[in-house]
Amino acid sequence: MPVKNIKNCFQHYHHSYISYAIILEAIVEFEKALVTPNSKFDRYLRGEIQLSTQEYTG
């Protein structure tokens, strides 16, 4: 979909223009919806486990 059509669709459904603040709010809401309370990374952040060297360096 061309950028012009995306802008028009956004304005039609949200009754406003795309802005940095709106994009930031959308990302924040998306990240709040991610639920991983017991992933390996979450356990690492809580200090319950250690990551391997490969995991730590990515």
C-alpha positions, -999 to +999 in steps of 0.1 A: +000+000+000+015+034-010+023+058+019-004+082+007-030+055+011-018+046+046-020+083+056-056+086+042-067+053+059-052+064+092-069+098+090-102+082+081-102+057+110-085+078+137-098+113+127-063+128+131-030+129+114-001+105+120+024+121+145+054+110+165+033+110+197+006+087+182+032+063+168+050+063+202+017+056+220+009+027+196+043+011+203+039+016+241+004-001+240+018-029+219+047-036+243+023-035+273+003-062+256+034-085+255+032-110+284+063-131+291+064-133+329+085-164+331+107-163+300+143-171+303+152-135+299+127-125+326+142-150+350+177-135+341+164-100+348+152-112+382+186-127+390+173-162+390+195-176+363+226-168+343+227-165+305+252-184+285+280-163+268+263-167+235+229-157+249+244-127+267+262-114+236+233-120+213 
